[in-house]
Amino acid sequence: MSEQRHHDLAIHPIEDTDPADLVRRRQVVRRGKWLAFFLLVLLAVGAGRAVVIRNTNASALEAGIAELSKVYVRVTQPKTADVGQTVTLPGTLQGYTQSPIGARASGYVKRWHRDIGSRVKAGEVLAEIDTPEIDQQLVQALAAREQTASSLALATSSLERWEALRRKDAVSQQELDERRSNEQQARANLAAADANIVRLRQLESFKRVVAPFSGVITRRNVDVGDLIDAGGGAARALFVLTQTETLRAFVSVPQSYAHLVRAGQEVKVSQVELQGQVFTGKVVRTASAIDPATRTMQVEVNLPNPDGALMPGAFIQVALPLKASQATTVESNTLMFRAEGIRVAVVGADGIVKLRPVRLGRNFGQTVEILDGVAPADRVVMNPSDSLGEGDRVTVVTAPPGGRDGAKGGAAKGKGDGKGDGKGPGDPKGQPKA
């Protein structure tokens, strides 16, 4: 290669190069080789690190997927109802005896003596009725009796004379029998007249409306001058009289509890307006039959009310204590309503779910009675999901994973302490920065 060519390429001939310059060049080349070696080593380490991180992330992802694929459930065991329960049912108070008092005689209200809220005794006059028609009928009946009595006297004297003539054979037996028949007919007419007078006197006594028993007047439907028709019925009652010393309530017990109610049971009665007061009553009788329209049995409860704290017609709550039925019960949130029927999910010892059909009994609200399908030793899944099916593998836990406790723990880690010591960066107020 010519000198001109070396000059163009900036390469100086060796024979013209300074030895010190050659040494510097060799050092530069050596350093370049070491630098390249270090770069290759760094690249290899980085590649290895990336491979290790990728494998670690893949393993963590697989572990996370496996963890998320697990189904965590909480279980409960059926219980035997060995303790009685109390069923609260609505009812309405009534007087032990509550009677509408009507008029037996027609006429006009002359005056009334007792108003609502009045306590009356048996036989006390409540009102008076003016009955001019009955008065006139009684006067006419008395006059008719006088006529009948006169006819009877004449028939009796005639019979005596005809009997004397018959003893002398002055008259025939047929004529005597006719006189006897006239006398008997007159006597019967007099008896009928007397009966009519008694009837009218009784009707006249109904002008005074009296209380049939002791109690409280709870309603007055008439005023002075009102026209009263006899036998108007309960719809036209003058007064309503109620006994309040003892009250009664009729309660409709559902069919599922009817066989547990017996006469003589004590019950607790409460009223919303009387807070803190509980009254004790007693079941005196039951209908012993189920009403097919409502599927309930009527129960009568008697309630002493000597101080008058309770009032007839009030709405009350009657708590019936029922004895234990020894039936198996489970929580209501364990039931699964499927198209094929009601099921419960039972977890076996191997963690496999089996869906069992059950037959329900009484519903107690938070629990329900199971007549058939589960045993006390079974583990029943609580709050089963709709996707839970036969043969699924589940993991039984005592508390749901990642619940509120986990959320609280994660939130605590993100908080600062005001000094920057927490896992998250803190600010002077101790709150994590956004």
C-alpha positions as CSV (number, residue, x, y, z in Angstrom):
1,M,0.0,0.0,0.0
2,S,1.4,3.4,-1.0
3,E,2.1,6.2,1.4
4,Q,-0.7,8.2,-0.2
5,R,-3.1,5.4,0.5
6,H,-2.0,5.2,4.1
7,H,-2.4,8.9,4.5
8,D,-6.0,8.7,3.1
9,L,-6.9,6.0,5.5
10,A,-5.2,7.8,8.5
11,I,-2.9,4.8,9.0
12,H,0.7,5.5,9.5
13,P,3.3,2.9,8.5
14,I,4.6,0.8,11.3
15,E,8.1,1.8,10.6
16,D,7.1,5.4,11.0
17,T,5.0,4.8,14.2
18,D,6.3,5.7,17.6
19,P,6.6,2.7,20.0
20,A,4.8,4.6,22.8
21,D,1.9,5.2,20.4
22,L,1.7,1.4,19.7
23,V,1.5,0.7,23.4
24,R,-1.3,3.1,23.9
25,R,-3.1,1.5,20.9
26,R,-2.7,-1.9,22.4
27,Q,-4.1,-0.7,25.8
28,V,-7.1,0.9,24.0
29,V,-7.8,-2.4,22.2
30,R,-7.4,-4.4,25.5
31,R,-9.8,-2.1,27.3
32,G,-12.3,-2.3,24.5
33,K,-12.2,-6.1,24.7
34,W,-12.7,-6.0,28.5
35,L,-15.6,-3.5,28.0
36,A,-17.2,-5.7,25.5
37,F,-16.8,-8.7,27.8
38,F,-18.4,-6.9,30.7
39,L,-21.3,-5.8,28.4
40,L,-21.8,-9.4,27.3
41,V,-21.7,-10.5,31.0
42,L,-24.3,-7.8,31.9
43,L,-26.5,-8.8,29.1
44,A,-26.3,-12.4,30.1
45,V,-27.1,-11.6,33.7
46,G,-30.0,-9.4,32.6
47,A,-31.3,-12.1,30.4
48,G,-31.0,-14.7,33.1
49,R,-32.7,-12.4,35.6
50,A,-35.6,-11.8,33.1
51,V,-36.0,-15.6,32.6
52,V,-36.0,-16.2,36.4
53,I,-38.5,-13.4,37.0
54,R,-40.7,-14.6,34.2
55,N,-40.6,-18.2,35.6
56,T,-41.4,-16.9,39.1
57,N,-44.3,-14.8,37.8
58,A,-45.6,-17.8,35.9
59,S,-45.5,-19.9,39.0
60,A,-47.1,-17.2,41.1
61,L,-49.8,-16.8,38.5
62,E,-50.5,-20.5,38.4
63,A,-50.6,-20.5,42.2
64,G,-53.0,-17.5,42.2
65,I,-55.2,-19.1,39.6
66,A,-55.3,-22.4,41.6
67,E,-56.1,-20.4,44.7
68,L,-58.9,-18.4,43.0
69,S,-60.3,-21.6,41.4
70,K,-61.0,-22.9,44.9
71,V,-64.6,-22.5,46.2
72,Y,-64.7,-21.5,49.9
73,V,-67.8,-22.2,51.8
74,R,-69.1,-21.9,55.3
75,V,-71.0,-24.7,56.8
76,T,-73.5,-25.3,59.6
77,Q,-75.0,-28.4,61.2
78,P,-78.7,-29.1,61.6
79,K,-80.0,-28.7,65.2
80,T,-82.7,-30.5,67.1
81,A,-85.3,-28.2,68.5
82,D,-85.3,-29.3,72.1
83,V,-86.5,-25.9,73.5
84,G,-90.0,-24.6,73.0
85,Q,-90.7,-21.5,71.0
86,T,-93.1,-18.7,71.3
87,V,-95.4,-17.7,68.4
88,T,-96.9,-14.2,68.4
89,L,-100.2,-13.8,66.7
90,P,-102.6,-10.8,66.3
91,G,-106.0,-10.7,68.0
92,T,-108.8,-8.4,68.9
93,L,-110.2,-8.0,72.4
94,Q,-113.9,-8.4,73.0
95,G,-116.0,-8.2,76.1
96,Y,-116.6,-11.5,77.9
97,T,-120.3,-10.8,77.2
98,Q,-121.2,-8.2,74.6
99,S,-124.9,-7.8,73.8
100,P,-126.8,-5.3,71.6
101,I,-129.9,-4.3,73.5
102,G,-133.0,-3.7,71.4
103,A,-136.6,-2.8,71.9
104,R,-139.3,-5.4,72.2
105,A,-142.1,-2.8,72.0
106,S,-142.7,-0.3,69.2
107,G,-143.1,3.3,70.0
108,Y,-141.1,6.6,70.5
109,V,-138.1,7.1,72.8
110,K,-139.5,9.0,75.8
111,R,-136.2,9.4,77.6
112,W,-132.8,7.7,78.1
113,H,-131.0,7.4,81.5
114,R,-127.5,6.1,80.7
115,D,-125.0,7.1,78.1
116,I,-121.7,5.6,76.8
117,G,-119.2,4.8,79.4
118,S,-121.8,4.4,82.2
119,R,-121.4,1.4,84.4
120,V,-124.8,-0.2,85.0
121,K,-126.1,-3.1,87.1
122,A,-128.4,-5.9,86.0
123,G,-132.1,-4.7,85.9
124,E,-131.2,-1.0,85.8
125,V,-133.4,1.1,83.5
126,L,-131.6,2.4,80.5
127,A,-134.4,4.1,78.5
128,E,-138.2,4.5,78.4
129,I,-140.4,4.1,75.4
130,D,-143.8,5.7,74.9
131,T,-146.2,3.0,73.4
132,P,-149.7,4.5,72.8
133,E,-150.8,1.7,70.6
134,I,-150.0,-1.0,73.1
135,D,-151.8,1.1,75.8
136,Q,-154.9,1.2,73.6
137,Q,-154.7,-2.5,72.9
138,L,-154.5,-3.2,76.6
139,V,-157.6,-1.1,77.3
140,Q,-159.5,-2.9,74.5
141,A,-158.4,-6.3,75.8
142,L,-159.7,-5.4,79.3
143,A,-163.0,-4.4,77.8
144,A,-163.2,-7.6,75.8
145,R,-162.5,-9.6,78.9
146,E,-165.4,-8.0,80.7
147,Q,-167.7,-9.0,77.8
148,T,-166.3,-12.5,77.8
149,A,-166.8,-12.8,81.6
150,S,-170.4,-11.7,81.2
151,S,-171.0,-14.3,78.5
152,L,-169.5,-16.9,80.8
153,A,-171.7,-15.9,83.7
154,L,-174.8,-16.2,81.5
155,A,-173.7,-19.5,80.0
156,T,-173.1,-20.9,83.6
157,S,-176.5,-19.9,84.9
158,S,-178.2,-21.3,81.8
159,L,-176.4,-24.6,82.2
160,E,-177.5,-24.8,85.9
161,R,-181.2,-24.3,84.9
162,W,-181.1,-26.8,82.1
163,E,-179.5,-29.4,84.3
164,A,-182.4,-28.9,86.8
165,L,-185.0,-29.2,84.0
166,R,-183.2,-32.3,82.7
167,R,-183.6,-34.0,86.1
168,K,-187.4,-33.4,85.7
169,D,-187.2,-34.7,82.1
170,A,-188.5,-31.3,81.0
171,V,-185.8,-30.9,78.3
172,S,-183.9,-33.4,76.1
173,Q,-180.3,-34.5,76.7
174,Q,-179.3,-32.9,73.4
175,E,-180.4,-29.5,74.6
176,L,-178.5,-30.0,77.9
177,D,-175.3,-30.9,76.0
178,E,-175.7,-27.7,73.9
179,R,-175.8,-25.6,77.0
180,R,-172.7,-27.4,78.4
181,S,-170.9,-26.7,75.2
182,N,-171.8,-23.0,75.3
183,E,-170.6,-22.8,78.9
184,Q,-167.2,-24.4,78.0
185,Q,-166.8,-22.1,75.0
186,A,-167.4,-19.0,77.1
187,R,-164.9,-20.3,79.7
188,A,-162.3,-20.8,76.9
189,N,-163.0,-17.3,75.5
190,L,-162.4,-15.9,79.0
191,A,-159.1,-17.7,79.2
192,A,-158.1,-16.4,75.8
193,A,-159.0,-12.9,76.9
194,D,-156.9,-13.3,80.0
195,A,-153.9,-14.5,78.0
196,N,-154.2,-11.6,75.7
197,I,-154.2,-9.2,78.6
198,V,-151.1,-10.9,80.0
199,R,-149.4,-10.6,76.6
200,L,-150.2,-6.9,76.4
201,R,-149.1,-6.2,79.9
202,Q,-145.7,-7.9,79.2
203,L,-145.4,-5.8,76.0
204,E,-146.2,-2.8,78.1
205,S,-143.4,-3.7,80.5
206,F,-140.9,-3.6,77.6
207,K,-141.5,0.2,77.6
208,R,-138.7,0.2,80.2
209,V,-135.4,-1.0,78.6
210,V,-133.3,-2.5,81.3
211,A,-129.8,-3.9,81.5
212,P,-129.8,-7.7,81.2
213,F,-126.4,-7.9,83.1
214,S,-123.9,-5.7,84.8
215,G,-121.4,-4.0,82.5
216,V,-120.5,-0.8,80.6
217,I,-122.5,1.0,78.0
218,T,-120.2,1.1,75.0
219,R,-122.7,2.5,72.4
220,R,-125.9,4.5,72.4
221,N,-127.7,4.6,69.0
222,V,-131.0,6.5,69.9
223,D,-132.1,9.8,71.1
224,V,-135.4,11.3,72.5
225,G,-138.2,11.1,69.9
226,D,-136.7,8.4,67.8
227,L,-139.2,5.9,66.3
228,I,-138.5,2.4,67.6
229,D,-139.6,-0.7,65.8
230,A,-139.9,-3.9,67.8
231,G,-137.5,-6.6,66.8
232,G,-135.2,-4.3,64.8
233,G,-132.2,-6.6,65.4
234,A,-128.6,-5.8,66.2
235,A,-128.5,-3.2,63.4
236,R,-131.1,-1.1,65.3
237,A,-129.9,-1.7,68.8
238,L,-130.6,1.0,71.3
239,F,-127.5,0.3,73.4
240,V,-124.5,-2.1,73.4
241,L,-123.7,-3.4,76.8
242,T,-120.3,-5.0,77.5
243,Q,-118.7,-6.9,80.4
244,T,-115.1,-5.6,80.8
245,E,-114.0,-7.3,84.1
246,T,-113.0,-10.3,81.9
247,L,-112.1,-10.0,78.2
248,R,-111.8,-12.6,75.6
249,A,-109.8,-12.7,72.4
250,F,-110.1,-15.0,69.4
251,V,-106.8,-15.9,67.8
252,S,-106.4,-17.7,64.5
253,V,-103.5,-20.2,64.9
254,P,-101.9,-21.5,61.6
255,Q,-102.3,-25.2,60.8
256,S,-98.6,-25.9,61.4
257,Y,-98.9,-24.8,65.1
258,A,-102.5,-26.0,65.8
259,H,-101.5,-29.4,67.2
260,L,-99.3,-27.7,69.8
261,V,-102.0,-25.6,71.4
262,R,-103.9,-27.0,74.3
263,A,-106.7,-25.6,76.6
264,G,-105.3,-24.3,79.9
265,Q,-102.0,-22.9,78.4
266,E,-101.0,-19.5,79.8
267,V,-100.3,-16.8,77.2
268,K,-98.8,-13.3,77.3
269,V,-100.8,-10.4,75.9
270,S,-99.3,-7.1,75.0
271,Q,-100.6,-3.9,73.4
272,V,-98.4,-1.4,71.4
273,E,-99.9,1.6,73.2
274,L,-99.2,0.1,76.6
275,Q,-95.4,-0.2,76.5
276,G,-93.8,-2.3,79.2
277,Q,-97.1,-3.9,80.3
278,V,-97.6,-7.6,79.7
279,F,-100.9,-9.3,80.7
280,T,-101.4,-13.0,81.4
281,G,-104.3,-14.8,79.9
282,K,-105.3,-18.4,79.5
283,V,-106.5,-20.6,76.5
284,V,-110.0,-21.7,77.6
285,R,-111.0,-23.6,74.4
286,T,-110.0,-24.4,70.9
287,A,-112.1,-25.1,67.8
288,S,-110.3,-28.5,67.4
289,A,-110.8,-28.1,63.7
290,I,-109.0,-26.3,60.8
291,D,-110.9,-23.8,58.8
292,P,-110.5,-24.9,55.2
293,A,-110.7,-21.3,53.9
294,T,-107.9,-19.9,56.0
295,R,-106.1,-23.1,57.1
296,T,-106.2,-21.8,60.7
297,M,-107.7,-23.0,64.0
298,Q,-109.6,-20.6,66.2
299,V,-108.5,-20.3,69.8
300,E,-110.3,-18.5,72.5
301,V,-108.2,-16.7,75.2
302,N,-109.7,-15.3,78.4
303,L,-108.0,-12.3,80.0
304,P,-108.7,-10.9,83.4
305,N,-109.1,-7.1,83.4
306,P,-110.1,-6.0,86.9
307,D,-108.5,-2.6,86.6
308,G,-109.9,-1.8,83.2
309,A,-106.4,-1.2,81.6
310,L,-107.5,-3.0,78.5
311,M,-110.4,-1.9,76.4
312,P,-112.7,-4.1,74.2
313,G,-112.0,-3.7,70.5
314,A,-108.3,-3.1,70.9
315,F,-105.7,-4.7,68.7
316,I,-103.3,-6.9,70.7
317,Q,-100.5,-9.4,70.2
318,V,-100.9,-12.8,71.8
319,A,-97.7,-14.8,72.5
320,L,-98.4,-18.5,72.6
321,P,-95.7,-20.6,74.2
322,L,-95.4,-23.9,72.3
323,K,-93.6,-27.0,73.5
324,A,-90.6,-28.3,71.6
325,S,-91.4,-30.6,68.6
326,Q,-87.9,-32.3,68.6
327,A,-87.7,-31.7,64.9
328,T,-84.5,-31.0,62.9
329,T,-84.0,-27.3,62.0
330,V,-81.5,-25.6,59.7
331,E,-80.9,-21.9,58.9
332,S,-83.1,-20.5,56.2
333,N,-80.1,-19.3,54.2
334,T,-79.0,-22.9,53.5
335,L,-82.0,-23.6,51.2
336,M,-81.5,-23.8,47.5
337,F,-84.6,-23.3,45.3
338,R,-84.0,-25.2,42.1
339,A,-86.3,-26.2,39.3
340,E,-86.3,-29.8,40.5
341,G,-87.3,-28.7,44.0
342,I,-85.8,-27.5,47.3
343,R,-82.3,-28.7,48.0
344,V,-79.5,-28.3,50.5
345,A,-75.8,-28.6,49.7
346,V,-74.1,-31.1,52.1
347,V,-70.3,-31.3,52.2
348,G,-68.7,-34.7,52.7
349,A,-65.4,-35.5,54.4
350,D,-63.6,-35.4,51.0
351,G,-64.9,-31.9,50.3
352,I,-67.3,-33.0,47.6
353,V,-70.8,-31.4,47.5
354,K,-73.9,-33.4,47.3
355,L,-77.3,-31.8,46.7
356,R,-80.0,-33.4,48.8
357,P,-83.7,-32.9,48.4
358,V,-85.5,-31.9,51.7
359,R,-89.0,-31.7,52.9
360,L,-89.9,-28.6,54.8
361,G,-92.0,-28.2,57.9
362,R,-92.7,-25.0,59.9
363,N,-90.9,-21.8,59.1
364,F,-89.5,-20.1,62.1
365,G,-88.1,-17.1,60.3
366,Q,-84.3,-17.4,60.6
367,T,-84.6,-21.2,60.8
368,V,-86.9,-23.7,59.1
369,E,-87.9,-27.2,60.1
370,I,-86.7,-30.1,58.0
371,L,-88.9,-33.2,58.1
372,D,-86.7,-35.3,55.9
373,G,-83.4,-35.1,54.0
374,V,-80.6,-34.2,56.5
375,A,-79.1,-35.6,59.7
376,P,-77.7,-33.7,62.7
377,A,-74.1,-34.8,61.7
378,D,-74.3,-33.4,58.2
379,R,-72.4,-30.2,57.2
380,V,-74.7,-28.0,55.3
381,V,-73.4,-25.1,53.1
382,M,-74.6,-21.6,54.2
383,N,-75.5,-19.1,51.5
384,P,-74.8,-21.4,48.6
385,S,-74.2,-19.8,45.2
386,D,-76.4,-20.5,42.2
387,S,-73.4,-22.1,40.4
388,L,-72.8,-24.7,43.1
389,G,-73.6,-28.1,41.7
390,E,-73.5,-31.8,42.4
391,G,-69.9,-33.1,42.8
392,D,-68.2,-29.7,43.1
393,R,-65.1,-29.7,45.4
394,V,-65.1,-27.0,48.0
395,T,-63.0,-25.8,50.9
396,V,-64.6,-25.3,54.3
397,V,-63.5,-22.2,56.1
398,T,-64.6,-20.7,59.4
399,A,-64.7,-17.1,57.9
400,P,-64.9,-16.0,54.2
401,P,-61.4,-15.4,52.7
402,G,-60.6,-11.8,51.7
403,G,-63.5,-10.5,53.6
404,R,-63.7,-7.3,55.6
405,D,-60.7,-8.2,57.7
406,G,-58.5,-8.6,54.7
407,A,-59.7,-5.3,53.3
408,K,-59.0,-3.6,56.6
409,G,-55.5,-5.1,56.6
410,G,-54.7,-3.8,53.1
411,A,-56.0,-0.4,54.0
412,A,-53.8,-0.3,57.1
413,K,-50.7,-1.1,55.1
414,G,-51.2,1.9,52.8
415,K,-51.4,4.4,55.7
416,G,-48.4,6.5,56.6
417,D,-47.5,7.3,60.2
418,G,-46.4,10.9,59.6
419,K,-42.7,9.9,59.5
420,G,-42.6,8.0,56.3
421,D,-42.0,4.7,58.1
422,G,-45.0,2.9,56.5
423,K,-45.0,0.8,53.5
424,G,-46.7,3.6,51.6
425,P,-45.2,7.1,51.4
426,G,-46.5,9.2,54.2
427,D,-47.3,12.9,54.4
428,P,-47.1,15.1,57.5
429,K,-50.8,14.3,58.3
430,G,-50.2,10.6,58.4
431,Q,-52.3,9.9,55.3
432,P,-51.1,8.1,52.1
433,K,-50.3,10.3,49.1
434,A,-52.4,9.8,46.0
